[in-house]
Amino acid sequence: MKHKLLLLFLTIISAKSYSQIDFEKGYFINNSGEKVECLIKNTDWRNNPKEFSYKLAENSKVQRTGIESIKEFGVFGVSKYIRSNVKMDRSSENLNNLSNDRNPKFKEEQLFLKVLLEGKANLFMYAEGSLKRFFYNNENSNIEQLVFKSYLKNYKTFNRFLKGRKNSDDVVGKNTKFKQQLWNNLKCSSFTIKTIENLEYREKSLINFFIKYNECNSSIYTTYIKKKEKDLFNLTLRPRINTSSAKIQNTNFSYPLYSDFGNQINFGLGIEAEFILLFNKNKWSILIEGNYQSFKANKTITLRNHTSSQELDANVTYNSIEFPIGLRHYFFLNNNSKIFANVLYIIDFTLKSSSIDFKRPDNTSYATLDVNSNNALGFGLGFKQNRFSLEARYITNRPLTFSTWKSEYKSASLIFGYSFL
């Protein structure tokens, strides 16, 4: 009951913190041209949104609106999106899906375009999964796509490429019409052919070009460039207290053998590498850990038959290196404190020192079992403040043996952490 109340309490805090950090000062312009200042739920969109949530005031109810009703919206000092009807080419850049047509296939769509830079010439971006397209306009001209498309030169060379007898330059052609578009329409005395030739169809390269163009034409411009994030990688030392239990039985003997070793308290040590993902306000990360864990227990059990009984000394030694890999999600309380939840897949490598032995009173062996590596799932809930963290983790059952023996091993941990990188 206490655990359920604690989980409910943390959930309530998490939900509250989630709303507090996501709603930021912004605005939207509706179809009537009315500009409404509000609080917009800034989820740091990885893909261009089609709708968003907002509140008119801190204590107002959350409302949703979308591209049908909104001409423009933004979060002050962070991002800006405009609605536009544009012709866009959705051709894949995946090698397996390339066509042999170098020309783009345009289809008119209504989209929220992300503004990257606005001035005398404006640069926009649309992202959806692996698809990324850039758009531009010059002063009062219509917005159009900057064209870049990969295509197959011919299928024969493609087949030879798959067999390793051709390099990619012989197989894949690049339609880089965007360079010609910029050369024709964005003039500057300092631009040379080399300036255009060195351009890449990438956000950073194009932004730098548009900055140079606006500066060359003495135009005031505004960029909406995501600031370089800090603390995108954490390396954390994680000692822990483990409570583990093991059970072993074999029902195929004439007289079934069963041993419950109960709960044991032991200690472990690990190190965690955390990679923060660059979307959704840095709330998601990928975890890779390396942990040492051990379990050692002894128990005397009685083996009975119809006429007699004998005592056996049961010993289990289980030492392993675990490699949990998984996802973490943060719920921010303030700039220094946050709650997090983990989901992990735990790959286990059992050390040779592991074994399960059953011995008679005269110290002769009754049965000896090898301990095998088995994987499991882990679930964690924790709190982090600055460099220090505390996590409670539960690991699902994993059998220790195969064949006719049945076994289970469960564990839970209280993990302390100190991030030194």
C-alpha positions in Angstrom: 0.0 0.0 0.0 2.8 2.4 0.9 4.5 1.7 -2.4 1.3 2.5 -4.3 0.9 5.7 -2.5 4.5 6.7 -3.2 4.1 5.9 -6.9 0.8 8.0 -7.0 2.5 10.9 -5.3 5.5 10.8 -7.7 3.0 10.6 -10.7 1.2 13.7 -9.5 4.4 15.6 -9.0 5.6 14.5 -12.4 2.4 15.6 -14.2 2.6 19.0 -12.5 6.2 19.5 -13.4 5.5 18.4 -16.9 3.0 21.1 -17.5 5.0 23.8 -15.7 8.1 23.4 -17.9 6.3 22.8 -21.3 4.0 25.8 -21.4 6.0 28.8 -22.5 5.2 32.4 -23.6 4.2 32.5 -27.2 1.5 33.6 -29.7 -0.6 32.5 -32.6 -2.3 34.3 -35.5 -5.7 32.9 -36.5 -7.4 32.9 -39.9 -8.9 36.3 -39.1 -5.5 37.8 -38.6 -5.9 38.2 -34.9 -2.7 37.8 -32.9 -3.3 36.1 -29.5 -0.5 35.9 -26.9 -0.7 32.8 -24.8 1.3 29.9 -23.2 2.2 27.3 -25.8 3.2 23.7 -24.9 6.7 23.7 -26.3 7.5 20.0 -26.9 10.6 20.9 -28.9 9.1 19.4 -32.0 11.3 17.0 -33.8 8.8 16.7 -36.7 6.9 19.8 -37.9 3.6 19.8 -36.0 0.1 19.9 -37.5 -1.4 21.1 -34.2 -0.4 22.4 -30.8 -1.7 22.9 -27.2 -2.0 26.2 -25.6 -3.4 28.1 -22.5 -4.6 31.6 -22.5 -3.3 32.1 -18.9 -1.4 30.0 -16.4 -4.5 28.7 -14.7 -6.6 28.4 -17.8 -7.7 25.1 -19.3 -5.5 23.5 -22.0 -6.9 23.9 -25.6 -5.8 22.5 -28.9 -5.8 24.0 -32.3 -4.2 23.3 -35.6 -3.2 24.1 -39.2 -6.9 24.6 -40.3 -7.3 27.5 -37.9 -3.8 29.0 -37.5 -1.7 31.0 -39.9 1.3 31.4 -37.7 2.5 30.5 -34.2 5.6 30.6 -32.2 7.4 30.4 -28.8 9.1 33.7 -28.1 12.8 33.5 -28.6 12.7 29.8 -29.4 10.8 28.9 -32.5 8.3 30.1 -35.2 6.1 28.2 -37.6 4.1 29.6 -40.6 1.3 27.9 -42.6 2.0 27.8 -46.3 0.6 25.9 -49.3 3.8 24.7 -51.0 4.8 22.2 -53.7 7.0 19.5 -52.0 8.9 16.5 -53.3 8.7 13.5 -50.9 11.2 11.3 -52.8 13.1 9.0 -50.5 16.8 9.3 -49.9 17.0 5.6 -48.8 19.2 3.7 -51.2 16.8 0.8 -51.5 13.9 3.2 -52.5 15.7 5.4 -55.1 14.2 5.7 -58.5 16.2 6.4 -61.7 14.3 9.7 -62.3 16.5 12.7 -61.4 13.5 15.1 -61.4 11.5 15.7 -58.2 7.8 14.8 -58.1 6.0 17.7 -56.6 2.7 17.6 -54.8 0.9 20.6 -53.3 0.5 20.4 -49.5 -0.5 22.7 -46.7 2.2 22.6 -44.0 3.5 24.4 -41.0 7.0 25.3 -42.1 9.6 26.0 -39.4 11.3 29.4 -39.8 15.0 29.0 -39.6 15.9 32.6 -40.7 13.9 35.6 -41.8 15.1 38.8 -43.4 15.4 40.0 -47.0 15.6 36.3 -47.9 13.9 33.7 -45.7 14.8 30.1 -45.0 12.3 27.4 -43.8 12.4 23.7 -43.0 10.0 20.8 -43.0 10.9 17.6 -41.2 8.9 14.4 -40.9 10.8 11.2 -39.8 13.8 10.8 -42.1 12.3 13.3 -44.6 13.9 16.8 -44.5 13.2 19.6 -47.0 14.3 23.2 -47.1 12.2 26.1 -48.5 13.0 29.7 -49.2 11.6 32.9 -50.6 13.1 36.3 -51.5 11.2 39.4 -50.2 7.6 39.0 -51.6 8.1 36.0 -53.8 6.3 32.7 -53.2 7.8 30.1 -50.9 9.3 27.2 -52.9 11.3 24.1 -52.1 15.1 24.1 -52.5 15.5 21.0 -54.7 17.8 18.2 -53.8 17.2 14.6 -54.9 19.2 11.4 -55.0 18.6 9.0 -57.9 20.0 5.8 -59.4 22.1 6.3 -62.5 21.1 2.9 -63.8 20.1 -0.5 -62.3 23.0 -2.5 -63.7 25.6 -0.4 -61.8 23.3 -0.6 -58.7 23.3 -4.4 -58.8 27.1 -4.3 -59.1 27.3 -1.9 -56.2 25.3 -4.3 -54.0 27.8 -7.0 -54.8 30.6 -4.7 -53.8 32.0 -4.1 -57.3 31.1 -0.4 -57.6 31.3 2.6 -55.3 28.3 4.7 -54.5 29.5 7.6 -56.7 29.1 5.4 -59.8 25.6 4.4 -58.7 23.9 7.3 -57.1 23.4 10.6 -58.8 22.6 13.9 -57.0 20.2 16.5 -58.4 21.5 19.7 -56.7 19.2 22.2 -58.3 19.1 24.1 -55.0 22.5 25.5 -55.8 21.3 26.9 -59.1 18.2 28.3 -57.4 20.3 30.2 -54.9 22.8 31.4 -57.5 20.1 32.8 -59.7 17.9 34.4 -57.1 20.1 35.5 -54.2 22.8 37.8 -55.5 25.8 39.2 -53.6 29.0 40.7 -54.9 31.1 38.5 -52.6 29.5 35.2 -53.8 31.5 33.1 -56.2 30.8 29.9 -57.9 32.9 28.2 -55.2 30.6 29.6 -52.6 27.6 27.8 -54.2 29.5 24.6 -55.0 30.5 24.2 -51.4 26.9 24.4 -50.2 25.4 21.3 -48.6 21.7 20.4 -48.3 22.0 20.7 -44.5 20.5 23.1 -42.0 23.8 24.6 -40.8 25.3 25.1 -44.3 22.1 26.8 -45.6 21.7 29.0 -42.5 25.2 30.2 -42.9 24.6 31.0 -46.6 21.4 33.0 -45.8 23.2 34.9 -43.0 25.9 36.0 -45.5 23.3 37.0 -48.1 21.3 39.1 -45.6 24.5 40.7 -44.3 25.7 41.4 -47.8 22.4 43.2 -48.5 22.5 45.1 -45.2 19.3 43.4 -44.2 18.2 43.0 -40.6 17.6 39.3 -40.0 16.4 37.0 -37.2 17.5 33.4 -36.8 15.7 30.6 -34.9 18.7 28.4 -34.3 18.5 26.0 -31.5 21.2 26.9 -29.0 23.9 24.4 -28.5 22.9 22.1 -25.7 25.1 21.4 -22.8 25.2 18.2 -20.8 24.2 15.9 -23.6 26.4 13.1 -22.3 26.6 11.9 -18.7 29.0 9.3 -17.2 27.8 8.2 -13.8 29.3 6.0 -11.1 26.5 3.9 -9.6 27.1 1.8 -6.5 24.0 -0.1 -5.3 22.4 -2.2 -2.6 20.7 -5.3 -4.1 18.1 -7.5 -2.5 17.8 -10.8 -4.4 16.0 -14.1 -4.1 16.6 -17.5 -5.7 14.5 -20.7 -5.9 15.5 -24.0 -7.5 13.6 -27.2 -7.9 13.6 -30.5 -9.9 10.4 -32.4 -10.1 11.7 -35.2 -12.3 13.6 -36.9 -9.5 11.8 -39.8 -7.8 11.7 -37.6 -4.8 11.3 -33.9 -5.8 14.0 -31.5 -4.6 13.2 -27.9 -3.8 15.2 -25.2 -2.3 14.2 -21.6 -1.6 17.2 -19.5 -0.7 15.2 -16.6 0.4 16.2 -12.9 0.2 19.8 -11.9 0.4 21.3 -8.4 0.7 24.4 -7.8 -1.4 26.2 -5.0 -3.0 27.0 -4.1 -6.6 28.9 -1.5 -8.6 28.2 -0.1 -12.0 28.9 2.7 -14.4 26.3 4.3 -16.7 26.7 6.2 -20.0 23.7 8.4 -20.9 23.2 10.0 -24.2 20.6 12.8 -24.2 18.4 13.0 -27.3 18.0 16.3 -29.0 14.2 16.6 -29.1 11.2 17.0 -26.7 13.2 19.4 -24.5 15.9 16.8 -23.8 13.5 14.7 -21.8 14.6 11.4 -23.4 17.9 9.6 -23.2 19.5 6.3 -24.2 21.3 4.4 -21.4 24.1 1.9 -21.5 25.3 0.4 -18.3 27.9 -2.0 -17.1 27.2 -3.6 -13.7 28.8 -6.2 -11.5 26.4 -8.2 -9.3 26.6 -11.3 -7.1 24.4 -13.6 -5.1 25.7 -16.2 -2.6 23.5 -18.3 -0.3 23.6 -21.6 1.6 20.7 -23.7 2.9 20.3 -27.1 4.4 17.3 -29.0 2.9 15.9 -32.4 3.6 15.4 -35.0 0.9 12.8 -37.6 1.9 11.7 -40.9 0.4 9.3 -43.6 1.6 11.7 -45.1 4.1 14.3 -42.6 4.9 15.5 -39.0 4.6 18.8 -37.3 4.2 20.0 -33.7 4.5 21.7 -31.9 1.7 23.8 -28.8 1.8 22.6 -26.5 -1.0 24.9 -23.7 -2.2 24.4 -21.2 -4.9 27.0 -18.8 -6.2 25.9 -16.4 -8.9 28.3 -13.7 -10.2 27.7 -11.9 -13.4 28.3 -8.8 -15.5 25.1 -7.1 -16.6 24.7 -4.7 -19.5 21.4 -2.9 -19.2 20.4 -1.0 -22.4 17.3 1.2 -22.5 15.4 4.5 -22.4 15.0 7.1 -19.7 12.3 9.8 -19.6 12.7 12.9 -17.4 10.0 14.9 -15.6 11.6 18.3 -14.7 10.8 19.9 -11.3 13.1 22.9 -11.8 16.5 23.7 -13.4 18.4 21.4 -11.0 16.0 18.7 -10.0 14.1 16.1 -12.0 12.3 12.7 -11.6 13.0 10.0 -14.1 11.7 6.6 -15.2 13.7 3.9 -17.0 12.8 0.9 -19.1 15.8 -1.5 -19.7 16.7 -4.7 -21.5 19.3 -6.4 -19.4 21.9 -8.6 -21.1 23.6 -10.9 -18.6 27.0 -12.6 -18.8 27.5 -15.2 -16.1 31.0 -15.5 -14.7 32.7 -19.0 -14.5 32.8 -18.8 -10.7 29.0 -19.3 -10.7 27.6 -22.7 -9.7 24.8 -24.5 -7.8 25.9 -27.5 -5.7 24.0 -30.0 -3.6 26.2 -32.0 -1.2 25.6 -34.9 1.1 26.7 -34.7 4.8 29.9 -36.6 3.9 30.7 -33.8 1.4 30.1 -36.0 -1.6 28.3 -34.4 -4.5 24.6 -35.1 -5.0 24.2 -32.7 -7.9 26.1 -29.9 -9.5 24.5 -27.4 -11.9 26.0 -24.9 -14.3 24.5 -21.4 -14.0 23.6 -20.0 -17.4 23.3 -16.4 -18.6 19.7 -15.2 -19.1 18.4 -11.8 -20.0 15.7 -9.9 -18.2 13.7 -6.6 -18.2 14.3 -3.8 -15.7 12.1 -0.9 -14.6 13.3 2.0 -12.6 12.0 5.2 -10.9 14.4 7.8 -9.6 15.3 11.4 -8.7 18.3 13.4 -9.8 19.6 16.7 -8.5 22.6 18.3 -10.2 25.2 15.5 -10.2 23.6 13.2 -7.6 20.9 10.7 -8.2 18.9 7.9 -6.5 17.0 5.2 -8.3 14.8 2.3 -7.2 14.9 -0.5 -9.8 13.1 -3.8 -10.2 14.4 -6.6 -12.4 12.0 -9.3 -13.7 12.6 -13.1 -13.2 15.4 -14.8 -15.0 16.1 -18.6 -14.8 19.5 -19.6 -13.6 19.4 -23.1 -15.1 18.1 -25.0 -18.0 17.2 -28.7 -18.7 15.0 -30.5 -16.1 15.7 -27.9 -13.4 13.4 -25.0 -12.8 14.7 -21.9 -11.2 14.0 -18.3 -10.7 16.0 -15.3 -9.7 14.5 -11.9 -8.9 16.2 -8.7 -7.7 15.6 -5.1 -6.8 18.1 -2.4 -6.2 18.6 0.9 -4.6 21.1 2.7 -6.8 23.1 5.7 -5.9 24.7 7.8 -8.6 27.3 10.5 -9.1 27.8 12.0 -12.5 31.4 13.0 -13.0 31.0 13.8 -16.8 
